Amino acid sequence: MQKLNTDNSWIEQIARFGYAIKGVVYLIVGLLAMPVALGIGDEAAGTNDALQLIMRQPLGKFLLIVVAVGLVSYAVWRFIQAFVDPEHQGSQAKRVVPRLGYAISGTSYAGLAVTAIQIIAGTGSHSSSWRQDWAARLLAQPFGQWLLGIVGVVVLGIGVSFAYVAFTPKFRQRLQLTKMSTAGVKWAIGIGRFGVTARGVAFGVIGLLLIQAAVQSDPDEATGLGGALQTLAEEPFGRMLLGIIAIGLVAYAIHLLILARYRRIRI
């Protein structure tokens, strides 16, 4: 795999912009979950709901266009990580998995960018309908329950991997620590680990819900981040757990904003 050309500052720029916009989206999701955790909100929101909220603000269409561009930027950066390999993951089996994860992430955020464009155009649909549609189509296939169950296990595994990576040396290596003060490093690592772990828990719940949808052969159980947070709220002691996860998602948003400034980007 050849290294990219030297004049690729644009890649770093779109990567940092993408991290910042992703941080804004997760900040909104975390903040919207807090009233639900306190018992004064109706229903937890997901990333699509965050886009809808942006659209309802003054200059909402302009702001959502900026967000859509940022989501596209993040998706492009993920695809570059997956297919151009600027961080030299290599072709060994253990290094192919992270690159596959980058491709999946890029596809996910490209889809979220499409959702933002649909909202701008006035054709956006309910945040969870498309998940239920694809789950229903998957269940209709031969061995569909097994296939959907495998997807659930993969998503659950991704959630576990988030929490694991947060406490490995690789997590620190992503940041340009020499550009930060000693106190800044301490806070950045602490907030980042808490935030990434909270996101991992949320993904784990999504995976469990997909597995439940497969076992019950019920596509309505397939849901995204908002549905996972709402499921937590409805469990015993769920509001307390949701409160912790909501704070964690805000921490994750701060972590993304830190990455936008201090991420070590090899191009």
C-alpha positions in Angstrom: 0.0 0.0 0.0 1.5 3.2 -1.1 1.6 6.3 1.0 -0.4 9.2 0.0 1.2 12.2 -1.8 2.8 14.8 0.4 0.4 17.6 -0.5 -2.7 16.2 1.3 -3.5 18.9 3.8 -7.1 18.8 2.5 -7.4 15.3 4.0 -6.4 16.5 7.4 -8.8 19.5 7.1 -11.8 17.4 6.2 -11.0 14.9 8.9 -10.8 17.5 11.6 -14.0 19.2 10.4 -15.7 15.8 10.3 -14.7 15.0 13.9 -16.0 18.4 15.0 -19.4 18.0 13.3 -19.8 14.5 14.7 -19.1 15.9 18.1 -21.9 18.5 17.7 -24.4 15.7 16.8 -23.4 13.6 19.8 -23.5 16.6 22.1 -27.1 17.2 21.1 -28.0 13.5 21.6 -26.5 13.5 25.1 -28.2 16.7 26.1 -31.6 15.6 24.8 -31.2 12.3 26.9 -30.7 14.2 30.1 -34.3 15.4 30.6 -35.5 11.9 30.0 -33.2 10.6 32.6 -34.5 13.2 35.1 -38.1 12.1 34.3 -39.1 15.4 32.6 -38.6 14.4 29.0 -40.8 12.3 26.7 -38.5 10.1 24.7 -34.7 9.7 24.2 -33.4 11.0 20.9 -31.0 9.5 18.4 -28.7 11.0 15.8 -31.5 11.5 13.3 -33.6 13.3 15.9 -30.6 15.6 16.5 -30.6 16.5 12.8 -34.4 17.3 13.0 -33.7 19.5 16.0 -31.0 21.4 14.2 -33.4 21.9 11.3 -36.0 23.5 13.6 -33.6 26.2 14.8 -33.2 29.7 13.4 -31.2 29.4 10.2 -31.8 25.7 10.6 -31.5 24.8 6.9 -28.1 26.5 6.7 -26.9 24.9 9.9 -28.0 21.5 8.7 -26.2 22.0 5.4 -23.0 22.6 7.4 -23.7 19.5 9.4 -24.3 17.4 6.2 -21.0 18.6 4.8 -19.3 17.7 8.0 -20.8 14.2 8.0 -19.7 13.7 4.4 -16.3 14.9 5.4 -16.1 12.4 8.3 -17.4 9.6 6.0 -14.7 10.4 3.4 -12.0 10.4 6.1 -13.2 6.9 7.2 -13.1 5.6 3.7 -9.6 7.0 3.3 -8.6 5.2 6.5 -10.2 2.0 5.2 -9.0 1.9 1.6 -5.9 4.1 1.3 -4.5 3.1 4.7 -2.8 6.4 5.7 -2.2 5.0 9.2 -0.5 1.8 7.9 -2.9 -0.8 9.3 -1.5 -3.2 6.8 -2.9 -6.3 5.2 -2.4 -8.8 8.0 -5.6 -10.4 9.3 -5.6 -8.6 12.7 -5.2 -5.2 10.9 -7.9 -5.8 8.3 -10.6 -5.8 11.0 -10.0 -2.1 12.0 -10.0 -1.1 8.3 -13.2 -3.0 7.8 -14.6 -1.1 10.8 -13.6 2.2 9.2 -15.5 1.2 6.0 -18.6 0.4 8.0 -18.3 3.7 9.9 -17.9 5.6 6.7 -21.0 4.0 5.2 -23.0 4.7 8.4 -22.1 8.4 8.4 -22.6 8.8 4.7 -26.1 7.4 5.3 -26.6 10.0 8.1 -25.5 12.7 5.7 -28.1 11.5 3.2 -30.7 11.7 6.0 -29.7 15.3 6.7 -30.1 16.1 3.0 -33.5 14.5 3.0 -34.6 16.6 6.0 -33.4 19.7 4.2 -35.4 18.7 1.2 -38.4 17.9 3.3 -38.4 14.2 2.5 -37.0 12.8 5.8 -38.7 9.9 7.5 -39.0 8.7 11.1 -35.6 8.0 12.6 -36.1 4.2 13.1 -38.3 3.3 10.1 -35.5 2.4 7.8 -33.9 0.1 10.4 -37.2 -1.7 10.8 -37.5 -1.9 7.0 -34.2 -3.5 6.5 -34.6 -5.8 9.5 -38.0 -6.9 8.0 -36.3 -7.5 4.6 -33.5 -9.5 6.3 -35.9 -11.6 8.3 -37.8 -12.4 5.1 -34.7 -14.1 3.6 -33.7 -17.7 4.1 -32.0 -18.1 7.5 -33.0 -14.4 8.0 -33.3 -14.8 11.8 -29.7 -16.1 11.9 -28.5 -13.3 9.6 -30.1 -10.6 11.8 -28.8 -12.3 14.9 -25.3 -12.2 13.4 -25.6 -8.5 12.7 -26.7 -8.0 16.3 -23.7 -10.0 17.6 -21.3 -7.9 15.4 -22.8 -4.6 16.7 -22.6 -5.9 20.3 -18.9 -6.8 19.6 -18.3 -3.3 18.2 -19.7 -1.8 21.4 -17.4 -4.0 23.5 -14.4 -3.1 21.3 -15.1 0.6 21.9 -14.8 0.1 25.7 -11.7 -2.1 25.3 -9.8 0.3 23.0 -10.4 3.2 25.3 -8.1 1.6 27.9 -5.3 0.5 25.5 -2.1 2.4 24.7 -3.4 3.0 21.2 -6.0 5.3 22.6 -3.3 7.7 23.9 -1.3 7.4 20.7 -4.2 8.9 18.7 -3.6 12.3 20.3 -0.7 14.8 19.9 0.0 14.8 23.6 3.1 16.9 23.2 0.9 19.9 22.1 -1.2 19.6 25.3 -0.4 20.6 28.9 0.0 17.9 31.6 -3.4 18.7 33.0 -4.9 18.8 29.6 -3.6 15.3 28.8 -5.1 14.0 32.0 -8.5 15.5 31.4 -8.5 14.6 27.7 -7.7 10.9 28.4 -10.2 10.7 31.3 -13.1 12.3 29.4 -12.3 10.4 26.3 -12.3 7.0 28.0 -15.5 7.7 29.8 -17.2 9.0 26.6 -16.0 6.1 24.4 -17.1 3.6 27.0 -20.5 5.2 27.3 -20.9 5.0 23.5 -19.8 1.4 23.6 -22.5 0.6 26.2 -25.1 2.3 23.9 -23.9 0.2 20.9 -24.1 -2.9 23.0 -27.7 -2.2 23.8 -28.4 -1.7 20.1 -26.7 -5.1 19.4 -28.8 -6.8 22.1 -32.0 -5.3 20.6 -31.1 -6.6 17.2 -30.5 -10.1 18.7 -33.9 -9.8 20.4 -35.5 -8.8 17.0 -33.9 -12.0 15.5 -35.0 -14.3 18.3 -38.6 -12.9 18.3 -38.6 -12.5 14.5 -39.9 -9.0 15.1 -38.4 -6.1 13.0 -40.0 -3.5 15.3 -37.3 -4.4 17.9 -34.6 -3.2 15.6 -33.7 0.3 16.6 -30.9 2.8 16.6 -29.2 5.0 19.3 -32.4 6.8 20.3 -34.3 3.5 20.7 -31.4 2.0 22.7 -31.4 5.0 25.1 -35.2 4.8 25.5 -34.9 1.1 26.2 -32.4 1.8 29.0 -34.8 4.4 30.4 -37.6 1.8 30.7 -35.6 -0.7 32.6 -35.4 -0.9 36.5 -33.0 1.8 37.6 -32.9 2.7 33.9 -33.2 6.4 34.3 -30.1 6.4 36.5 -28.2 4.4 33.9 -29.5 6.6 31.1 -28.3 9.7 33.1 -24.8 8.2 33.2 -24.9 7.3 29.5 -26.2 10.8 28.7 -23.3 12.4 30.5 -21.0 9.9 28.8 -22.3 10.9 25.4 -21.6 14.5 26.2 -18.1 13.4 27.2 -17.8 11.5 23.9 -18.8 14.7 22.1 -16.1 16.6 24.0 -13.6 13.8 23.1 -14.5 14.3 19.4 -13.9 18.0 19.6 -10.6 17.3 21.2 -9.8 14.9 18.3 -10.7 17.7 15.9 -7.9 19.7 17.4 -5.3 17.2 18.6 -5.9 14.0 16.6 -2.7 12.6 15.2 -3.5 12.3 11.5 -1.0 10.5 9.4 -1.3 11.3 5.7 
